[in-house]
Amino acid sequence: MRLLLILTSLLLSMSGLKADDMPTNGHQIHYIGFNSLKADNKPAHDKAFRDYIHALTPIMAKHGLTLQVFKVAHQSADQKVDYISFGTAPDQATFQKFFTDPAFHAIFPALVGALDHHFVTFTDGPFMPKAHAKGHQLLSVSWLNDPADASLKAVEKLLESGEAIWARHNTQAIIMRHGVMASTGLADDVEMVAAPNLVEIWEVGDAHGLFDDPDFTKLEKAVKTHVQEARSYWLEPMK
């Protein structure tokens, strides 16, 4: 299966990263999967995806992997996404062992049949939304202008400068991480692509007030000068 070969390549590449680029918890693996259902007969594909997740979860648990799946309520992206999955694996060897499990191979075709597009990015540390957030949860994914390091520092400084805005609207950044590897596709169409430089989850208490705030509009405009592409997704737990 080409997927396994790509994943093996990704994991081997990750093992060669600098220490500062590796996940913070040793060699633990963290990834985010963006899943777009096929448009034709979408209710059937939606059910197939949900059935796949329910069958997948105990297989992952057997290998010590974890998974949380969220439905996308609203989004700002050209490629529409229906579900976003957040997963972890204890280490590379365990991750590869999971992908060779016959139980996984038995259900994997159902996922391929349900999805029109799949994008996955690995992050440099733990990245998981809250299961029960007080406010709305917003996932933000950004590819920054070159040089990326300079743009990243500029964006982080701008976000820090918005402390009063966040407090005013009961908003806080739960997690900020960097993408280290990424790919699109699931089977024969898998290919490596550029990973996002910045991935964030925000908990937003007063969304309408925040987006109507002129100070936020000004800050957002300043951030966008450092961004090539940005995608945002409002998350709600998959029921």
N, C-alpha and C positions, 0 to 999 in steps of 0.2 A: 504494500500500500504506500503510495507516494506521500501521503500525509505523515506516516511514521518516519519516512526518510527525511522529510522537511523538519519535523520536530526534533529528530536526532541531531540534524545539522544546527538547528537553533540552539539546542541545549549544549552541544559541544562548543558552539561559538560563545555562549554565555559563560562557560567554564573558563574561557580565555580572557574574559574581561578583567579590567583593573579592579582591585579590591574595592575602590570607591564606587564602582558601577554595579557591584554585585548586590543582590538582595541583602537587607540588613540582618536577617536571621540566618546566618551561615549561607548554605546553598539552597535554602528554601525557595520555591518557585511561586511567583504570583502572576496571574494573567487576567485579562478582561476580554471577553468574547462578545462581539456585536453581531446579532443574528437577524437577518431580514427574511421574512417568509415569502414564498412564492405568491404572486398576486392572484393567480387563477385558483378559484375554490379555496379562498383564504381560510374560512372556518375549518375546513378539513386539515389544512396544513398546520393551523394553530393547534388543533387537537393532537396531531401527530407529534408536534414539537413538545407539547406538554407531556404526552405519554412517554416520549423519549427521555425527558428530564427525570420523570418519576422512576423509570427503569435504570437510568444512569446513576442516580444518587447512591443506591446501595453498593453498586460496583465500585464507585469511587471511594466510598467509606471503607470498603474491604482493603483498599490499598493505602488508606490513611490520607486520601485527598478530600478536600472540602469544596463545596459549591453553593453559591447563592445566586438565584436568578430573579431579575427584576423586569417588570413590564415597562415599556417606554410610554409614558402618558402624553408627553409633548416633546418636540425636538426641533433643533435648528441644524439641519444637515441635508446635503443633496441626496445622499444614500439613506433612504428611510430605514430605520431599525425598529424591530418589534420587541425584541427581548435582548437584555444584556446580562451576561453571566460573569460572575466573579469567582475565580477558583484559585486554589493553592495546592501545592504538592510538597511533601517533605524534602525531596531532593531529586536530582536528575534520574538516578537509577530507578527510583520508585515510579516516577512519571513515565519513563519508558516501559516499565513492566506493566503498568496499567494499560498502555496502548497496545500491548501484545496479548491482553487477556481475551480469550475466546468469547466471554460474555459481552465485552465491549464490541467486538467485531460483529456479534450477532445483531446488535441494535443500531450500529452506526449507519447502515443504509437508510434507516428511517429519517435520520437527521439530514442526510444528503438529499433525500427526496422532498423534504419539507422546506428547505432553504433556497432562496434565490441568490443570497450573498452572505459571506461570513468574513469578518475581520477580527483578528486577535492581536493584542499587544501584550508583551510581558513588561512588568514594571520593576523598578529597582528596590522595591520593598513592599511590605504589606499594604493591600489596597482593597478594602471591603466596606460597602455602605453599612449604615446602621440598620438592623432588622426592624427596629421600632423607633423611628426618628420623631422628634417633637414637631418639626416643621417639614417642609417639602425638601427633597434631596435632588440636587442638580449635579449631574456629571458633566464636566467640561474637559474637552480633549483638544489640545492645541499643537500645531506645528509652527515653529517660530522662524523669524527671518535669520539669515546668516549674517554674522557668526552667531550660532545658536546660544553659546555660553553668555555672550554679552546681552543678547535679547532676553535670556532667562533671568539674568540678574536685574535687568531693567523692569521686567514684568513683576518679579517678586517684590522689588522695592515699591512699585506702584500699588500693588495689592496691600502691602503693609501700610502705606500711606492712607488707605481707606478705612482704617480702624474705626473712626467715628461714624462713617457711613454704615459699616456692618453692625455696629452697636445700636444705631438708630433704628434699624429694621430687623433686629433679632436674627442676624445672619452671621454665620461663621464657617470658615474652611475646616472641614473635618479631616481631610487628608490631601496632601500634595505630594505627588511622586513624578518620576520621569520614566518615559518609555525607553526600553533598551533594545527590543527586537519586535518585529511585527510581520504578519503575513495575511494574505487574503486567500479565500478558497478553502475547499474541504477535501477534495479527492485529487483528480488529475489536474485540476486547475490551481493548485496551491502555488503561490509564489511569494517571495519575500519582498516587503515594501518598507518604506521609511516609517519608523516608529514616531509617535508624537513626542515632542520634547517635554510637554507638561500635561499631566492628568490630575484633575482635582475633583473632589466631592464637596459640595457646599450644602449646608443645612440652612434653608431660607424660611424665616418665620413670617415675614411680611413681604411677599413677592411683589404685589402691586405697588406698595409704597416704595420699595427698592427701585423698581424699574421706572417709576415716575419721578424719582429724586434727581434733580438737575446735577447734583454733585456726583451721583453715580454715572450719569450720562457722560459727564466730562471725564471721569476716570476711565470709563469703558473706552471712550474714544482714544485716550492716551495709550491704553493697553493695546488696542488694535493696530497701532503704528508699528508694533514689534511682532505682529502675527501674520503668517502666510495664510493659514487656514485654521478655523475653529469650528468645533461641533459641540453642541450642548444637548443634553437629554434629561428630562424630568423623569425620575424613577418612582415606581411604586412596586411593592412586593408582588411577585407572581402568586396568585391564589390557586 
